[in-house]
Amino acid sequence: FDREQALISDIKLLLKQKQATLVAHYYTDPIIQALAEDTGGCVADSLEMARFGRDAKEQTLVVAGVKFMGETAKILSPEKRVFMPTLEATCSLDLGCPEKEFTEFCDAHPERTVVVYANTSAAVKARADWVVTSSIALEIVEHLDSLGKKIIWGPDRHLGAYIQKQTGADMLMWNGECIVHDEFSSQALKKAKHLHPDAAILVHPESPASVVDMADAVGSTSQLIKAAQTMDNKKFIVATDKGIFYKMQQLEPNKEFIEAPTAGQGASCKSCAHCPWMAMNGLVALKEALTHPAGREIFVDADLRDKAMI
Ligand code: CIZ
């Protein structure tokens, strides 16, 4: 505990000295989210993190999240310096969508408009016509569909299937998934609902369709937090990364939030509802980003950045 407090004090001081602001994702550990809030930074989804960083007066951003979030922040703030606790913090969606293969896939269907999820590398974003986060994906695809556009969607097949179902759009899918959401199980969720019949079920659309079908509300992190605030229920079963509980509980201290079960709960689950790469954003790594920033800075090639920005 003392060591933790000492690290927190050091980081606060370093952020001040370096005139840096800390932006953290909802999926990072509670201690990191609390630190971002305490120091005037923000806790948000990837789009809002990048926008906050762009609008902040500080010229140095420390992004606690996964690598594509650092890149998105850099794309929106090319003149600022962006550091991360570790550049090793990646994302299964990004890993599962290499630029070369994705470009070949797109080139094979030149008549289609390419829409990619934010959880991709800057190079994949640069190849796309549209870049969306889960908070705006539905609206953008609805818009493109109303213009009669046929779409290539990548990389999350579950989110893609959800959007396709909602919009009826013609979407050709890349076959990627988030290792955290892919593990939620409808069978296990049925049992949890049986134990908590009065709980509303909140589901992130990166989850399998059978889980999404059981939801009382489906949405991005920010939309699920809103749902937890606006719905009358006192109990919620939440199918997304458990990092989100920090913000939900902070905003609704009198409501109860229960983790949705994963397929191998306790025994063989791989991520157990917490992204292993998000978990790499610990206090030690965060302090290192401020004291030994070499090798922790985000650079995005200028040409890719300009294309991704469009
Ligand atoms: O874009 C984000 O922040 C992610 C990864 C999820 C979401 O639903 O906000």
py3Dmol code that shows the C-alpha trace and the ligand (Angstrom):
import py3Dmol

protein = """\
ATOM      1  CA  PHE A   1       0.000   0.000   0.000  1.00  0.00           C
ATOM      2  CA  ASP A   2       2.809   2.427   0.901  1.00  0.00           C
ATOM      3  CA  ARG A   3       4.609   1.615  -2.304  1.00  0.00           C
ATOM      4  CA  GLU A   4       1.417   2.220  -4.274  1.00  0.00           C
ATOM      5  CA  GLN A   5       0.882   5.588  -2.590  1.00  0.00           C
ATOM      6  CA  ALA A   6       4.508   6.552  -3.238  1.00  0.00           C
ATOM      7  CA  LEU A   7       4.135   5.690  -6.925  1.00  0.00           C
ATOM      8  CA  ILE A   8       0.926   7.692  -7.159  1.00  0.00           C
ATOM      9  CA  SER A   9       2.597  10.739  -5.552  1.00  0.00           C
ATOM     10  CA  ASP A  10       5.594  10.431  -7.892  1.00  0.00           C
ATOM     11  CA  ILE A  11       3.365  10.185 -10.954  1.00  0.00           C
ATOM     12  CA  LYS A  12       1.314  13.211  -9.893  1.00  0.00           C
ATOM     13  CA  LEU A  13       4.481  15.243  -9.457  1.00  0.00           C
ATOM     14  CA  LEU A  14       5.973  14.062 -12.752  1.00  0.00           C
ATOM     15  CA  LEU A  15       2.792  14.877 -14.663  1.00  0.00           C
ATOM     16  CA  LYS A  16       2.992  18.420 -13.287  1.00  0.00           C
ATOM     17  CA  GLN A  17       6.714  18.815 -13.939  1.00  0.00           C
ATOM     18  CA  LYS A  18       6.404  17.554 -17.497  1.00  0.00           C
ATOM     19  CA  GLN A  19       3.150  19.449 -18.114  1.00  0.00           C
ATOM     20  CA  ALA A  20       1.588  16.220 -19.270  1.00  0.00           C
ATOM     21  CA  THR A  21      -1.997  15.043 -19.069  1.00  0.00           C
ATOM     22  CA  LEU A  22      -3.077  11.467 -18.410  1.00  0.00           C
ATOM     23  CA  VAL A  23      -5.928  10.036 -20.455  1.00  0.00           C
ATOM     24  CA  ALA A  24      -7.159   6.595 -19.472  1.00  0.00           C
ATOM     25  CA  HIS A  25      -9.593   4.137 -20.982  1.00  0.00           C
ATOM     26  CA  TYR A  26     -12.602   2.732 -19.095  1.00  0.00           C
ATOM     27  CA  TYR A  27     -10.994  -0.707 -19.329  1.00  0.00           C
ATOM     28  CA  THR A  28      -7.821   0.182 -17.418  1.00  0.00           C
ATOM     29  CA  ASP A  29      -7.485  -0.772 -13.761  1.00  0.00           C
ATOM     30  CA  PRO A  30      -9.445   1.379 -11.276  1.00  0.00           C
ATOM     31  CA  ILE A  31      -6.264   2.836  -9.759  1.00  0.00           C
ATOM     32  CA  ILE A  32      -5.222   4.237 -13.148  1.00  0.00           C
ATOM     33  CA  GLN A  33      -8.689   5.677 -13.844  1.00  0.00           C
ATOM     34  CA  ALA A  34      -8.746   7.330 -10.421  1.00  0.00           C
ATOM     35  CA  LEU A  35      -5.313   8.819 -11.034  1.00  0.00           C
ATOM     36  CA  ALA A  36      -6.362  10.245 -14.402  1.00  0.00           C
ATOM     37  CA  GLU A  37      -9.357  11.884 -12.751  1.00  0.00           C
ATOM     38  CA  ASP A  38      -7.367  13.180  -9.762  1.00  0.00           C
ATOM     39  CA  THR A  39      -4.842  14.843 -12.025  1.00  0.00           C
ATOM     40  CA  GLY A  40      -7.343  16.616 -14.289  1.00  0.00           C
ATOM     41  CA  GLY A  41      -7.006  14.103 -17.109  1.00  0.00           C
ATOM     42  CA  CYS A  42      -9.886  12.023 -18.380  1.00  0.00           C
ATOM     43  CA  VAL A  43     -11.376   8.563 -18.331  1.00  0.00           C
ATOM     44  CA  ALA A  44     -13.260   7.837 -21.528  1.00  0.00           C
ATOM     45  CA  ASP A  45     -13.660   5.697 -24.625  1.00  0.00           C
ATOM     46  CA  SER A  46     -11.006   5.832 -27.326  1.00  0.00           C
ATOM     47  CA  LEU A  47     -12.658   8.573 -29.374  1.00  0.00           C
ATOM     48  CA  GLU A  48     -13.242  10.826 -26.357  1.00  0.00           C
ATOM     49  CA  MET A  49      -9.709  10.128 -25.088  1.00  0.00           C
ATOM     50  CA  ALA A  50      -8.281  11.363 -28.393  1.00  0.00           C
ATOM     51  CA  ARG A  51     -10.578  14.401 -28.441  1.00  0.00           C
ATOM     52  CA  PHE A  52      -9.739  15.266 -24.837  1.00  0.00           C
ATOM     53  CA  GLY A  53      -6.027  14.993 -25.648  1.00  0.00           C
ATOM     54  CA  ARG A  54      -6.432  17.209 -28.694  1.00  0.00           C
ATOM     55  CA  ASP A  55      -8.285  19.894 -26.722  1.00  0.00           C
ATOM     56  CA  ALA A  56      -6.038  19.786 -23.628  1.00  0.00           C
ATOM     57  CA  LYS A  57      -3.666  22.694 -23.102  1.00  0.00           C
ATOM     58  CA  GLU A  58      -0.808  20.279 -22.333  1.00  0.00           C
ATOM     59  CA  GLN A  59       1.501  19.402 -25.211  1.00  0.00           C
ATOM     60  CA  THR A  60       2.339  15.978 -23.799  1.00  0.00           C
ATOM     61  CA  LEU A  61      -0.229  13.208 -23.532  1.00  0.00           C
ATOM     62  CA  VAL A  62       0.177   9.990 -21.605  1.00  0.00           C
ATOM     63  CA  VAL A  63      -2.310   7.459 -22.913  1.00  0.00           C
ATOM     64  CA  ALA A  64      -3.205   4.557 -20.637  1.00  0.00           C
ATOM     65  CA  GLY A  65      -4.899   2.064 -22.908  1.00  0.00           C
ATOM     66  CA  VAL A  66      -3.848  -0.081 -25.827  1.00  0.00           C
ATOM     67  CA  LYS A  67      -1.647   0.922 -28.712  1.00  0.00           C
ATOM     68  CA  PHE A  68      -4.331   1.871 -31.212  1.00  0.00           C
ATOM     69  CA  MET A  69      -5.619   4.384 -28.644  1.00  0.00           C
ATOM     70  CA  GLY A  70      -2.211   6.049 -28.490  1.00  0.00           C
ATOM     71  CA  GLU A  71      -2.142   6.130 -32.280  1.00  0.00           C
ATOM     72  CA  THR A  72      -5.647   7.599 -32.481  1.00  0.00           C
ATOM     73  CA  ALA A  73      -4.595  10.302 -30.010  1.00  0.00           C
ATOM     74  CA  LYS A  74      -1.516  11.056 -32.128  1.00  0.00           C
ATOM     75  CA  ILE A  75      -3.579  11.165 -35.332  1.00  0.00           C
ATOM     76  CA  LEU A  76      -5.814  13.834 -33.774  1.00  0.00           C
ATOM     77  CA  SER A  77      -2.879  15.709 -32.182  1.00  0.00           C
ATOM     78  CA  PRO A  78       0.075  15.353 -34.552  1.00  0.00           C
ATOM     79  CA  GLU A  79       1.885  18.310 -32.999  1.00  0.00           C
ATOM     80  CA  LYS A  80       1.734  16.837 -29.481  1.00  0.00           C
ATOM     81  CA  ARG A  81       3.972  14.143 -28.015  1.00  0.00           C
ATOM     82  CA  VAL A  82       2.100  10.990 -27.055  1.00  0.00           C
ATOM     83  CA  PHE A  83       3.557   8.417 -24.659  1.00  0.00           C
ATOM     84  CA  MET A  84       2.193   5.138 -23.354  1.00  0.00           C
ATOM     85  CA  PRO A  85       3.142   3.064 -20.295  1.00  0.00           C
ATOM     86  CA  THR A  86       4.061   0.318 -22.753  1.00  0.00           C
ATOM     87  CA  LEU A  87       3.866  -0.028 -26.510  1.00  0.00           C
ATOM     88  CA  GLU A  88       3.446  -3.778 -25.984  1.00  0.00           C
ATOM     89  CA  ALA A  89      -0.173  -3.235 -24.995  1.00  0.00           C
ATOM     90  CA  THR A  90      -1.910  -4.314 -28.137  1.00  0.00           C
ATOM     91  CA  CYS A  91      -5.387  -5.607 -29.016  1.00  0.00           C
ATOM     92  CA  SER A  92      -6.533  -8.917 -30.504  1.00  0.00           C
ATOM     93  CA  LEU A  93      -8.584  -7.061 -33.114  1.00  0.00           C
ATOM     94  CA  ASP A  94      -5.559  -5.061 -34.238  1.00  0.00           C
ATOM     95  CA  LEU A  95      -3.348  -8.186 -34.229  1.00  0.00           C
ATOM     96  CA  GLY A  96      -5.951 -10.114 -36.195  1.00  0.00           C
ATOM     97  CA  CYS A  97      -6.124  -7.548 -38.983  1.00  0.00           C
ATOM     98  CA  PRO A  98      -2.676  -7.156 -40.572  1.00  0.00           C
ATOM     99  CA  GLU A  99      -2.440  -4.339 -43.075  1.00  0.00           C
ATOM    100  CA  LYS A 100      -1.209  -6.426 -46.013  1.00  0.00           C
ATOM    101  CA  GLU A 101      -3.942  -9.068 -45.840  1.00  0.00           C
ATOM    102  CA  PHE A 102      -6.622  -6.496 -45.151  1.00  0.00           C
ATOM    103  CA  THR A 103      -5.500  -4.374 -48.116  1.00  0.00           C
ATOM    104  CA  GLU A 104      -5.654  -7.435 -50.383  1.00  0.00           C
ATOM    105  CA  PHE A 105      -9.157  -8.188 -49.099  1.00  0.00           C
ATOM    106  CA  CYS A 106     -10.248  -4.598 -49.847  1.00  0.00           C
ATOM    107  CA  ASP A 107      -8.532  -4.532 -53.237  1.00  0.00           C
ATOM    108  CA  ALA A 108     -10.433  -7.680 -54.231  1.00  0.00           C
ATOM    109  CA  HIS A 109     -13.714  -5.757 -53.740  1.00  0.00           C
ATOM    110  CA  PRO A 110     -13.064  -2.284 -55.149  1.00  0.00           C
ATOM    111  CA  GLU A 111     -16.805  -1.534 -55.453  1.00  0.00           C
ATOM    112  CA  ARG A 112     -17.187  -1.605 -51.652  1.00  0.00           C
ATOM    113  CA  THR A 113     -16.737   1.221 -49.146  1.00  0.00           C
ATOM    114  CA  VAL A 114     -14.282   0.233 -46.422  1.00  0.00           C
ATOM    115  CA  VAL A 115     -15.400   0.862 -42.838  1.00  0.00           C
ATOM    116  CA  VAL A 116     -13.001  -0.094 -40.065  1.00  0.00           C
ATOM    117  CA  TYR A 117     -13.334  -0.130 -36.346  1.00  0.00           C
ATOM    118  CA  ALA A 118     -11.015   2.110 -34.323  1.00  0.00           C
ATOM    119  CA  ASN A 119      -9.378  -1.025 -32.885  1.00  0.00           C
ATOM    120  CA  THR A 120      -6.945  -1.228 -35.802  1.00  0.00           C
ATOM    121  CA  SER A 121      -3.471   0.019 -36.681  1.00  0.00           C
ATOM    122  CA  ALA A 122      -2.951   3.448 -38.242  1.00  0.00           C
ATOM    123  CA  ALA A 123      -2.051   1.645 -41.486  1.00  0.00           C
ATOM    124  CA  VAL A 124      -5.415  -0.162 -41.608  1.00  0.00           C
ATOM    125  CA  LYS A 125      -7.199   3.080 -40.769  1.00  0.00           C
ATOM    126  CA  ALA A 126      -5.337   4.769 -43.621  1.00  0.00           C
ATOM    127  CA  ARG A 127      -6.654   2.102 -46.041  1.00  0.00           C
ATOM    128  CA  ALA A 128     -10.248   2.654 -44.900  1.00  0.00           C
ATOM    129  CA  ASP A 129     -12.817   5.131 -46.200  1.00  0.00           C
ATOM    130  CA  TRP A 130     -14.414   5.447 -42.748  1.00  0.00           C
ATOM    131  CA  VAL A 131     -13.142   4.833 -39.226  1.00  0.00           C
ATOM    132  CA  VAL A 132     -15.712   4.264 -36.485  1.00  0.00           C
ATOM    133  CA  THR A 133     -15.764   3.542 -32.795  1.00  0.00           C
ATOM    134  CA  SER A 134     -18.534   1.384 -31.368  1.00  0.00           C
ATOM    135  CA  SER A 135     -20.331   4.554 -30.231  1.00  0.00           C
ATOM    136  CA  ILE A 136     -20.814   5.777 -33.818  1.00  0.00           C
ATOM    137  CA  ALA A 137     -20.604   2.580 -35.894  1.00  0.00           C
ATOM    138  CA  LEU A 138     -24.358   2.091 -36.215  1.00  0.00           C
ATOM    139  CA  GLU A 139     -25.036   5.660 -37.336  1.00  0.00           C
ATOM    140  CA  ILE A 140     -22.247   5.663 -39.914  1.00  0.00           C
ATOM    141  CA  VAL A 141     -23.291   2.331 -41.438  1.00  0.00           C
ATOM    142  CA  GLU A 142     -26.950   3.460 -41.491  1.00  0.00           C
ATOM    143  CA  HIS A 143     -25.842   6.575 -43.335  1.00  0.00           C
ATOM    144  CA  LEU A 144     -23.774   4.624 -45.890  1.00  0.00           C
ATOM    145  CA  ASP A 145     -26.574   2.110 -46.395  1.00  0.00           C
ATOM    146  CA  SER A 146     -29.047   4.940 -47.059  1.00  0.00           C
ATOM    147  CA  LEU A 147     -26.707   6.074 -49.849  1.00  0.00           C
ATOM    148  CA  GLY A 148     -26.862   2.557 -51.323  1.00  0.00           C
ATOM    149  CA  LYS A 149     -23.222   1.763 -50.485  1.00  0.00           C
ATOM    150  CA  LYS A 150     -21.998  -1.805 -50.135  1.00  0.00           C
ATOM    151  CA  ILE A 151     -19.563  -2.163 -47.278  1.00  0.00           C
ATOM    152  CA  ILE A 152     -16.442  -4.009 -46.245  1.00  0.00           C
ATOM    153  CA  TRP A 153     -16.440  -4.192 -42.471  1.00  0.00           C
ATOM    154  CA  GLY A 154     -13.422  -4.975 -40.314  1.00  0.00           C
ATOM    155  CA  PRO A 155     -12.201  -6.360 -38.096  1.00  0.00           C
ATOM    156  CA  ASP A 156     -14.767  -7.338 -35.398  1.00  0.00           C
ATOM    157  CA  ARG A 157     -17.173  -9.918 -36.803  1.00  0.00           C
ATOM    158  CA  HIS A 158     -19.523  -9.780 -33.780  1.00  0.00           C
ATOM    159  CA  LEU A 159     -19.906  -5.997 -33.909  1.00  0.00           C
ATOM    160  CA  GLY A 160     -20.266  -6.255 -37.684  1.00  0.00           C
ATOM    161  CA  ALA A 161     -23.009  -8.891 -37.369  1.00  0.00           C
ATOM    162  CA  TYR A 162     -24.850  -6.730 -34.831  1.00  0.00           C
ATOM    163  CA  ILE A 163     -24.717  -3.683 -37.110  1.00  0.00           C
ATOM    164  CA  GLN A 164     -25.758  -5.722 -40.107  1.00  0.00           C
ATOM    165  CA  LYS A 165     -28.769  -7.038 -38.205  1.00  0.00           C
ATOM    166  CA  GLN A 166     -29.764  -3.545 -37.084  1.00  0.00           C
ATOM    167  CA  THR A 167     -29.325  -1.840 -40.458  1.00  0.00           C
ATOM    168  CA  GLY A 168     -29.781  -4.584 -43.054  1.00  0.00           C
ATOM    169  CA  ALA A 169     -26.713  -3.139 -44.813  1.00  0.00           C
ATOM    170  CA  ASP A 170     -24.756  -5.218 -47.322  1.00  0.00           C
ATOM    171  CA  MET A 171     -21.580  -5.919 -45.323  1.00  0.00           C
ATOM    172  CA  LEU A 172     -18.699  -8.180 -46.193  1.00  0.00           C
ATOM    173  CA  MET A 173     -16.939  -9.098 -42.938  1.00  0.00           C
ATOM    174  CA  TRP A 174     -13.352  -9.510 -41.863  1.00  0.00           C
ATOM    175  CA  ASN A 175     -13.084 -12.359 -39.377  1.00  0.00           C
ATOM    176  CA  GLY A 176     -11.686 -10.793 -36.190  1.00  0.00           C
ATOM    177  CA  GLU A 177     -12.739 -10.750 -32.570  1.00  0.00           C
ATOM    178  CA  CYS A 178     -11.930  -9.286 -29.177  1.00  0.00           C
ATOM    179  CA  ILE A 179     -10.660 -12.040 -26.869  1.00  0.00           C
ATOM    180  CA  VAL A 180     -12.466 -10.510 -23.898  1.00  0.00           C
ATOM    181  CA  HIS A 181     -15.944 -10.156 -25.382  1.00  0.00           C
ATOM    182  CA  ASP A 182     -15.776 -13.319 -27.445  1.00  0.00           C
ATOM    183  CA  GLU A 183     -15.652 -15.300 -24.188  1.00  0.00           C
ATOM    184  CA  PHE A 184     -19.021 -14.192 -22.845  1.00  0.00           C
ATOM    185  CA  SER A 185     -21.412 -17.113 -22.965  1.00  0.00           C
ATOM    186  CA  SER A 186     -25.188 -17.045 -23.364  1.00  0.00           C
ATOM    187  CA  GLN A 187     -25.571 -20.319 -21.481  1.00  0.00           C
ATOM    188  CA  ALA A 188     -23.658 -19.004 -18.492  1.00  0.00           C
ATOM    189  CA  LEU A 189     -25.526 -15.703 -18.782  1.00  0.00           C
ATOM    190  CA  LYS A 190     -28.877 -17.533 -18.582  1.00  0.00           C
ATOM    191  CA  LYS A 191     -27.757 -19.048 -15.281  1.00  0.00           C
ATOM    192  CA  ALA A 192     -26.670 -15.630 -13.962  1.00  0.00           C
ATOM    193  CA  LYS A 193     -30.023 -14.149 -14.984  1.00  0.00           C
ATOM    194  CA  HIS A 194     -31.744 -16.986 -13.175  1.00  0.00           C
ATOM    195  CA  LEU A 195     -29.820 -16.048  -9.999  1.00  0.00           C
ATOM    196  CA  HIS A 196     -30.586 -12.327 -10.469  1.00  0.00           C
ATOM    197  CA  PRO A 197     -33.976 -12.168 -12.222  1.00  0.00           C
ATOM    198  CA  ASP A 198     -34.372  -8.454 -11.448  1.00  0.00           C
ATOM    199  CA  ALA A 199     -31.072  -7.480 -13.080  1.00  0.00           C
ATOM    200  CA  ALA A 200     -30.956  -5.779 -16.467  1.00  0.00           C
ATOM    201  CA  ILE A 201     -28.389  -7.164 -18.885  1.00  0.00           C
ATOM    202  CA  LEU A 202     -25.969  -4.689 -20.496  1.00  0.00           C
ATOM    203  CA  VAL A 203     -23.946  -6.021 -23.421  1.00  0.00           C
ATOM    204  CA  HIS A 204     -21.141  -4.633 -25.554  1.00  0.00           C
ATOM    205  CA  PRO A 205     -21.731  -5.545 -29.222  1.00  0.00           C
ATOM    206  CA  GLU A 206     -18.266  -7.095 -29.559  1.00  0.00           C
ATOM    207  CA  SER A 207     -19.916 -10.051 -27.777  1.00  0.00           C
ATOM    208  CA  PRO A 208     -21.360 -13.063 -29.646  1.00  0.00           C
ATOM    209  CA  ALA A 209     -24.862 -12.639 -31.121  1.00  0.00           C
ATOM    210  CA  SER A 210     -26.387 -15.136 -28.669  1.00  0.00           C
ATOM    211  CA  VAL A 211     -25.241 -12.873 -25.793  1.00  0.00           C
ATOM    212  CA  VAL A 212     -26.319  -9.660 -27.548  1.00  0.00           C
ATOM    213  CA  ASP A 213     -29.772 -11.229 -28.089  1.00  0.00           C
ATOM    214  CA  MET A 214     -30.243 -11.474 -24.306  1.00  0.00           C
ATOM    215  CA  ALA A 215     -29.439  -7.801 -23.677  1.00  0.00           C
ATOM    216  CA  ASP A 216     -31.745  -5.153 -22.268  1.00  0.00           C
ATOM    217  CA  ALA A 217     -29.299  -2.570 -23.611  1.00  0.00           C
ATOM    218  CA  VAL A 218     -26.526  -2.945 -26.202  1.00  0.00           C
ATOM    219  CA  GLY A 219     -23.868  -0.300 -26.743  1.00  0.00           C
ATOM    220  CA  SER A 220     -20.353   1.045 -26.587  1.00  0.00           C
ATOM    221  CA  THR A 221     -18.679   1.664 -23.242  1.00  0.00           C
ATOM    222  CA  SER A 222     -20.038   5.201 -23.002  1.00  0.00           C
ATOM    223  CA  GLN A 223     -23.513   4.030 -24.056  1.00  0.00           C
ATOM    224  CA  LEU A 224     -23.514   1.224 -21.472  1.00  0.00           C
ATOM    225  CA  ILE A 225     -22.496   3.676 -18.745  1.00  0.00           C
ATOM    226  CA  LYS A 226     -25.380   5.922 -19.819  1.00  0.00           C
ATOM    227  CA  ALA A 227     -27.752   2.946 -19.735  1.00  0.00           C
ATOM    228  CA  ALA A 228     -26.640   2.099 -16.183  1.00  0.00           C
ATOM    229  CA  GLN A 229     -27.501   5.676 -15.200  1.00  0.00           C
ATOM    230  CA  THR A 230     -30.819   6.014 -16.982  1.00  0.00           C
ATOM    231  CA  MET A 231     -32.412   2.587 -16.540  1.00  0.00           C
ATOM    232  CA  ASP A 232     -34.536   2.148 -13.418  1.00  0.00           C
ATOM    233  CA  ASN A 233     -33.091  -1.231 -12.436  1.00  0.00           C
ATOM    234  CA  LYS A 234     -31.048  -1.470  -9.259  1.00  0.00           C
ATOM    235  CA  LYS A 235     -29.000  -4.417 -10.528  1.00  0.00           C
ATOM    236  CA  PHE A 236     -27.111  -4.959 -13.769  1.00  0.00           C
ATOM    237  CA  ILE A 237     -25.267  -7.897 -15.282  1.00  0.00           C
ATOM    238  CA  VAL A 238     -22.587  -6.347 -17.460  1.00  0.00           C
ATOM    239  CA  ALA A 239     -20.958  -8.081 -20.437  1.00  0.00           C
ATOM    240  CA  THR A 240     -17.866  -6.034 -21.168  1.00  0.00           C
ATOM    241  CA  ASP A 241     -14.382  -5.602 -19.672  1.00  0.00           C
ATOM    242  CA  LYS A 242     -14.697  -5.337 -15.895  1.00  0.00           C
ATOM    243  CA  GLY A 243     -12.613  -2.131 -15.874  1.00  0.00           C
ATOM    244  CA  ILE A 244     -15.893  -0.367 -16.656  1.00  0.00           C
ATOM    245  CA  PHE A 245     -17.226  -1.121 -13.152  1.00  0.00           C
ATOM    246  CA  TYR A 246     -15.105   1.692 -11.725  1.00  0.00           C
ATOM    247  CA  LYS A 247     -17.037   4.367 -13.617  1.00  0.00           C
ATOM    248  CA  MET A 248     -20.444   2.669 -13.290  1.00  0.00           C
ATOM    249  CA  GLN A 249     -20.092   2.286  -9.540  1.00  0.00           C
ATOM    250  CA  GLN A 250     -18.776   5.830  -9.151  1.00  0.00           C
ATOM    251  CA  LEU A 251     -21.772   7.286 -11.012  1.00  0.00           C
ATOM    252  CA  GLU A 252     -24.321   4.925  -9.460  1.00  0.00           C
ATOM    253  CA  PRO A 253     -23.074   4.017  -5.961  1.00  0.00           C
ATOM    254  CA  ASN A 254     -26.469   2.610  -4.975  1.00  0.00           C
ATOM    255  CA  LYS A 255     -26.768   0.226  -7.869  1.00  0.00           C
ATOM    256  CA  GLU A 256     -25.237  -3.228  -8.059  1.00  0.00           C
ATOM    257  CA  PHE A 257     -23.083  -4.309 -10.982  1.00  0.00           C
ATOM    258  CA  ILE A 258     -22.418  -7.981 -11.591  1.00  0.00           C
ATOM    259  CA  GLU A 259     -19.864  -9.426 -14.003  1.00  0.00           C
ATOM    260  CA  ALA A 260     -21.373 -11.390 -16.864  1.00  0.00           C
ATOM    261  CA  PRO A 261     -19.928 -14.913 -16.791  1.00  0.00           C
ATOM    262  CA  THR A 262     -17.448 -16.089 -19.395  1.00  0.00           C
ATOM    263  CA  ALA A 263     -17.478 -19.557 -20.936  1.00  0.00           C
ATOM    264  CA  GLY A 264     -14.680 -21.005 -18.797  1.00  0.00           C
ATOM    265  CA  GLN A 265     -15.275 -18.880 -15.700  1.00  0.00           C
ATOM    266  CA  GLY A 266     -12.792 -19.596 -12.947  1.00  0.00           C
ATOM    267  CA  ALA A 267     -11.381 -22.659 -14.627  1.00  0.00           C
ATOM    268  CA  SER A 268     -10.268 -22.003 -18.162  1.00  0.00           C
ATOM    269  CA  CYS A 269     -11.311 -18.524 -19.207  1.00  0.00           C
ATOM    270  CA  LYS A 270      -8.519 -16.815 -21.117  1.00  0.00           C
ATOM    271  CA  SER A 271      -9.161 -13.189 -20.337  1.00  0.00           C
ATOM    272  CA  CYS A 272     -11.802 -13.610 -17.588  1.00  0.00           C
ATOM    273  CA  ALA A 273     -13.455 -10.312 -18.577  1.00  0.00           C
ATOM    274  CA  HIS A 274     -10.324  -8.198 -18.344  1.00  0.00           C
ATOM    275  CA  CYS A 275      -8.083  -7.391 -21.277  1.00  0.00           C
ATOM    276  CA  PRO A 276      -4.528  -8.578 -20.527  1.00  0.00           C
ATOM    277  CA  TRP A 277      -3.085  -5.714 -22.574  1.00  0.00           C
ATOM    278  CA  MET A 278      -5.120  -3.086 -20.735  1.00  0.00           C
ATOM    279  CA  ALA A 279      -3.794  -4.618 -17.521  1.00  0.00           C
ATOM    280  CA  MET A 280      -0.242  -3.773 -18.636  1.00  0.00           C
ATOM    281  CA  ASN A 281      -0.964  -0.131 -17.786  1.00  0.00           C
ATOM    282  CA  GLY A 282       0.206  -0.382 -14.178  1.00  0.00           C
ATOM    283  CA  LEU A 283       1.635   2.313 -11.919  1.00  0.00           C
ATOM    284  CA  VAL A 284       5.250   1.213 -12.413  1.00  0.00           C
ATOM    285  CA  ALA A 285       4.944   1.324 -16.204  1.00  0.00           C
ATOM    286  CA  LEU A 286       3.159   4.664 -15.992  1.00  0.00           C
ATOM    287  CA  LYS A 287       5.950   6.170 -13.923  1.00  0.00           C
ATOM    288  CA  GLU A 288       8.506   4.744 -16.353  1.00  0.00           C
ATOM    289  CA  ALA A 289       6.710   6.476 -19.226  1.00  0.00           C
ATOM    290  CA  LEU A 290       7.410   9.768 -17.460  1.00  0.00           C
ATOM    291  CA  THR A 291      10.950   9.049 -16.286  1.00  0.00           C
ATOM    292  CA  HIS A 292      12.263   6.885 -19.168  1.00  0.00           C
ATOM    293  CA  PRO A 293      10.081   7.849 -22.113  1.00  0.00           C
ATOM    294  CA  ALA A 294      12.400   6.419 -24.798  1.00  0.00           C
ATOM    295  CA  GLY A 295      10.719   3.475 -26.497  1.00  0.00           C
ATOM    296  CA  ARG A 296       7.308   4.493 -25.184  1.00  0.00           C
ATOM    297  CA  GLU A 297       6.467   7.278 -27.596  1.00  0.00           C
ATOM    298  CA  ILE A 298       3.883   6.916 -30.336  1.00  0.00           C
ATOM    299  CA  PHE A 299       4.921   7.900 -33.850  1.00  0.00           C
ATOM    300  CA  VAL A 300       2.605   7.700 -36.815  1.00  0.00           C
ATOM    301  CA  ASP A 301       4.072   8.115 -40.268  1.00  0.00           C
ATOM    302  CA  ALA A 302       2.931  11.512 -41.643  1.00  0.00           C
ATOM    303  CA  ASP A 303       1.441  10.055 -44.804  1.00  0.00           C
ATOM    304  CA  LEU A 304      -0.550   7.391 -42.921  1.00  0.00           C
ATOM    305  CA  ARG A 305      -1.620   9.987 -40.383  1.00  0.00           C
ATOM    306  CA  ASP A 306      -3.053  12.316 -43.028  1.00  0.00           C
ATOM    307  CA  LYS A 307      -4.979   9.470 -44.667  1.00  0.00           C
ATOM    308  CA  ALA A 308      -6.198   8.102 -41.315  1.00  0.00           C
ATOM    309  CA  MET A 309      -7.271  11.596 -40.255  1.00  0.00           C
ATOM    310  CA  ILE A 310      -9.574  11.903 -43.279  1.00  0.00           C
TER     311      ILE A 310
END
"""
ligand_1 = """\
9
CIZ
O -13.472 2.605 -28.634
C -13.397 2.200 -27.468
O -13.095 2.905 -26.560
C -13.659 0.779 -27.207
C -12.522 -0.132 -27.365
C -14.836 0.329 -26.846
C -16.017 1.154 -26.614
O -17.112 0.606 -26.701
O -15.920 2.333 -26.298
"""
view = py3Dmol.view(width=600, height=400)
view.addModel(protein, "pdb")
view.setStyle({"model": 0}, {"cartoon": {"style": "trace"}})
view.addModel(ligand_1, "xyz")
view.setStyle({"model": 1}, {"stick": {}})
view.zoomTo()
view.show()
